[in-house]
Amino acid sequence: MNRIEQLKQFLEESPGDNFLVHALALEYIKAGDAQTARAYFEQNLKSNPAYIPTYYHLGKLMERAGQTEEAIRIYALGMEQARTAGDRHALGELTSVYEELLY
C-alpha cells in the first residue's frame, strides 16, 4: 500500500482529521498532482480555517503555479490566523514569504 492509499484509509477511520488531510495534500504534491493537492488544502481550510500549516503549503503551491496574487492572499489569511492563535513562529514564516512576493 502506498502512502496516499494509507492516508486515505486513515481518513476513513478519522474523517475530518486536519493533519491527515494536510499530509495527503503534501503526498499529492510529491506525486506531481497539484490540482488534487490544492483541493485537499482548500478542504482543510474550509473545515478548519485555524489549521495554520496549510496556508504556507497552499501558498507555495500557488507560487509554483504562477498564481502570485492568490499566494499573497493565502499568506495574508494565514498571517491573520497565526496572529489570532499567538503562533509567532508560523507568523514569522508566513510574513517572510508574503513580503518576499510583495517586494
Number of C-alpha atoms within 10 A of each C-alpha: 6 6 12 16 11 12 18 15 12 14 17 11 10 11 12 14 15 21 14 18 23 22 18 23 29 24 18 18 17 11 11 11 13 20 13 16 25 21 12 23 25 19 17 24 19 11 12 14 15 18 18 23 17 28 28 22 22 26 27 19 22 19 16 12 11 11 13 18 14 15 25 23 14 21 29 20 16 27 24 15 19 23 13 12 14 11 13 13 10 20 22 14 14 27 18 12 17 22 12 10 14 9 5
